């Protein structure tokens, strides 16, 4: 690599930097032993932005929200994400832990979805909760549940303290994929 500005300015001497290259930790662990570190921590999983799915979700978030909150960022780490329009997003949990996280991250005004008679995800609608978007979110939630794909099912909704039920058919894969982030 070409010299960096700190090298050019004489602040850093390249020959003092060591020879750690690539992803191998062998040299790093050897140095840790030399300096008396008995049990160095395991390497992390890396930056979330290197995860292609997370990066796409992050880009979508920043395209639609000028100043995202910590809550918005936390939601990027879980579930399947669907963008209905510029203001509206659906997140569908993939397993029990994500379902619980979605419930915990839901804010006042968010709509939660759960299938009534079948094992399935918790989904969270954030943004425009018009009848059209609520029906679409319910159909997607039912699609990811264990409900038969050829029959209607009941999806429970909860917004703030108001609960209701929606009878809906499962949405076809070709229809919901266009919303998937």
URCORGI-V825562 format. One line per field, one symbol per residue. psi: psi as a letter, one per 20 degrees, with the letter a starting at -180 (. if undefined). burial: + if it has 9 or more other ideal C-beta (glycine too) atoms within 8 Angstrom, else -. A space follows every 10 residues. Layout:
psi = ???
burial = ???
This chain:
psi = qqqrghghij hpphiiirkp qaipjghghg hgghjjogmq qqqrirphii oggggggggg ghhipgnqrh ggghhhiqap ppogahipqp ppqirgghgh hgghiprpiq pqqpqgjqpa rpqpppcolr gghggggghg ghhjajqpij qqrpppqpod jpqrqppqqp qqghghhiip .
burial = ------+--- ---------- ------+++- ++-------- -------+-- ---+++++-+ +--+------ -+++++-++- ++++---+++ +++----+++ +++-+----+ ++++++-+-+ +++++++-+- --++++++++ +++++-+--- --+++++++- ----++-+-+ +----+--+- +
